[in-house]
Amino acid sequence: MTSVLILQARLDSKRLPGKSLLPLGGEPFVFRVMEQLSFIDSDLKALACPEDCEKEFAPLAEKAGFLLVTGPKEDVLGRFVNVIRRYSPDRVIRATADNPFVFSDAAALLEEEARALGADYAGYAGIPPGAGTESLAAAALLEAEKRARDQGEREHVAPYLYHHGERFLLHRPLAPPRWRAPRLSLTVDTAEDYERAQILYRHLKGSGERMSGSAIIAAARTCFGE
């Protein structure tokens, strides 16, 4: 079996314009996201973006060791399917460009559980926003791309699957206790989130190695008291 990690990214963030290119530790934000995702084991890694972002993202994807695949701006599901049709993976790990502090160890365990169960969709509940990934069967996404008509089901990739539990095998367990932090959010959606991300990144910088989810939670609590 083969897997591809797909990072969805764009430039026109409504709440934080130009977020993907804002600096984080001296590099563009989207590069730091790819850097963190590089700790997740997969056969391929791809950055899936709209056509109008290709010029800005191409050199960053190359630097991070990601393939670049473009597609429709509002049809993110279509972008994912473009990657699947090009590289024919069995499974997809979905990540989003809002999240530079993904728990790579949580992603690994989720993928292991999803493969063991043959789940079409897997995602942890209870993990801090911005810390998680989703695991999806490529065949399920191909089916969703054929059937999904609602804009939200195409813009957010996975909703068609979990809206149709009668058709797909869903695995949505509560995350292990070590990765739960009910008051913590690690996603970057606003200017305030971005300021917090810079503080946390500076605190974490210097280790130069993979940090566990529990270590990231501990660092966030040191920085923010959460």
C-alpha positions in Angstrom: 0.0 0.0 0.0 1.2 3.5 -0.7 0.2 6.8 1.0 0.4 10.4 0.0 0.3 13.3 2.5 -1.6 16.2 0.8 -1.4 19.7 2.2 -4.1 22.1 1.0 -3.0 25.7 0.9 -4.0 29.0 -0.7 -3.0 32.7 -0.5 -6.3 34.5 -0.1 -7.1 33.8 3.5 -10.1 36.0 4.5 -9.3 36.5 8.2 -5.6 36.7 7.8 -4.7 37.9 4.3 -1.5 36.5 2.9 -1.1 34.1 5.8 0.8 31.5 3.9 3.6 33.9 3.1 3.8 35.6 6.5 7.1 35.0 8.2 7.5 32.4 10.9 11.0 31.9 12.3 12.5 33.5 9.2 10.6 31.4 6.6 7.2 31.7 5.0 4.4 30.3 7.1 3.5 27.6 4.6 7.1 26.4 4.5 7.1 25.9 8.3 3.9 23.9 8.0 5.5 21.6 5.4 8.6 21.4 7.6 6.5 20.1 10.5 4.6 17.7 8.2 7.9 16.2 6.9 8.0 14.3 10.2 5.0 12.3 9.2 5.8 9.1 7.3 4.3 8.8 3.8 5.5 7.6 0.4 4.9 11.0 -1.2 4.1 14.5 0.1 2.2 17.0 -2.1 1.1 20.7 -1.8 -2.2 21.1 -3.5 -3.0 24.7 -4.3 -5.1 26.8 -6.7 -3.6 27.6 -10.0 -3.1 31.2 -9.1 -0.7 30.3 -6.3 1.7 28.2 -8.3 4.3 30.9 -8.8 4.6 31.7 -5.1 4.4 28.2 -3.8 6.5 26.2 -6.4 9.9 27.2 -4.9 8.7 26.7 -1.4 7.3 23.2 -2.2 10.6 22.2 -3.9 12.6 23.4 -0.9 10.5 21.4 1.5 10.6 18.3 -0.7 6.9 18.4 -1.6 5.4 17.9 -5.0 3.2 20.7 -6.3 -0.2 20.0 -7.8 -2.6 22.7 -8.8 -6.4 22.6 -9.2 -9.6 24.6 -8.8 -9.6 27.3 -6.1 -13.0 26.5 -4.6 -13.0 22.7 -5.2 -10.4 21.4 -2.8 -11.8 17.9 -3.2 -11.0 18.2 -6.9 -7.4 19.2 -6.0 -7.0 16.1 -3.9 -8.4 13.9 -6.6 -5.9 15.4 -9.0 -3.1 14.2 -6.8 -4.7 10.7 -6.4 -5.1 10.3 -10.2 -1.6 11.4 -10.8 0.2 9.2 -8.2 -2.3 6.4 -7.5 -2.0 6.1 -3.7 -4.1 3.8 -1.6 -4.4 6.2 1.3 -4.3 10.0 1.8 -3.2 11.9 4.9 -4.9 15.3 4.8 -3.4 18.4 6.3 -4.2 22.1 6.1 -1.9 25.1 5.9 -3.3 26.7 9.1 -1.4 24.3 11.3 2.4 24.6 11.9 2.3 22.5 15.1 0.7 19.2 13.9 1.3 16.2 16.2 3.3 13.8 14.0 3.1 11.0 16.5 -0.7 11.3 16.6 -0.8 11.3 12.8 1.2 8.1 12.8 -1.0 6.3 15.3 -4.2 7.4 13.5 -2.8 6.1 10.2 -1.9 2.8 11.8 -5.5 2.5 13.2 -7.1 3.5 9.9 -5.1 0.9 7.9 -5.8 -1.9 10.4 -9.6 -1.2 10.2 -9.7 -0.4 6.5 -11.4 2.9 7.4 -12.5 5.2 4.7 -12.2 8.1 7.0 -10.3 8.5 10.3 -9.8 11.5 12.6 -9.3 12.0 16.3 -11.8 13.8 18.5 -10.5 15.7 21.5 -7.2 16.7 19.9 -6.4 20.5 20.0 -7.6 22.4 16.9 -4.5 22.6 14.6 -2.8 19.5 16.0 -4.5 16.8 13.9 -4.6 15.3 10.5 -7.2 13.1 8.8 -6.6 9.7 7.1 -8.7 8.8 4.1 -9.0 6.0 1.6 -8.2 7.2 -1.9 -11.0 5.1 -3.3 -13.5 6.8 -1.0 -12.3 10.3 -2.1 -12.7 9.3 -5.8 -16.3 8.2 -5.0 -16.9 11.4 -3.1 -15.6 13.5 -6.0 -18.1 11.9 -8.3 -21.1 12.3 -6.0 -20.6 15.4 -3.9 -22.5 18.4 -5.2 -22.7 20.6 -2.0 -20.1 23.4 -2.0 -19.1 22.6 1.6 -18.5 19.0 0.7 -16.1 20.0 -2.0 -14.4 22.9 -0.3 -13.6 20.9 2.9 -12.7 17.5 1.3 -14.0 15.0 3.8 -17.6 16.0 4.7 -19.2 13.9 2.0 -17.7 10.8 3.7 -18.9 11.5 7.2 -22.3 12.7 6.0 -22.7 9.3 4.5 -21.8 6.8 7.2 -24.1 4.3 5.6 -21.7 4.2 2.7 -18.3 4.6 4.3 -16.5 3.1 7.2 -15.7 5.9 9.7 -13.2 5.9 12.6 -13.6 8.9 14.8 -12.3 7.9 18.3 -11.4 10.1 21.2 -7.7 10.8 21.1 -5.5 9.2 23.8 -5.3 11.3 27.0 -1.7 12.5 26.3 -2.9 14.5 23.2 -6.0 16.1 24.8 -5.9 19.8 25.9 -9.5 21.1 26.0 -8.6 24.8 26.3 -5.7 24.8 23.8 -5.9 25.8 20.1 -2.9 25.5 17.8 -4.5 26.6 14.5 -3.7 29.9 13.0 -6.8 31.7 11.7 -6.5 35.3 13.0 -3.8 37.9 13.7 -4.0 37.0 17.4 -3.4 33.3 16.5 -0.4 34.3 14.4 1.1 36.3 17.2 0.7 33.3 19.5 2.2 31.0 16.9 5.3 33.2 16.7 5.7 33.0 20.5 5.3 29.2 20.5 7.6 28.7 17.5 10.4 30.7 19.2 10.0 28.6 22.3 10.2 25.4 20.4 12.9 26.4 18.0 16.3 25.0 18.6 15.5 21.4 19.2 16.0 20.6 15.5 14.2 17.3 16.0 10.7 15.8 16.0 8.7 16.8 19.1 5.9 14.7 20.5 2.4 16.0 20.7 2.6 16.0 24.5 5.8 18.1 24.3 4.1 20.7 22.1 1.2 20.8 24.6 3.6 21.3 27.5 5.4 24.1 25.6 2.1 25.8 24.8 1.1 25.6 28.5 4.5 27.2 29.4 3.9 30.0 26.9 0.2 30.6 27.5 -0.7 29.0 30.8 -3.4 26.8 29.1 
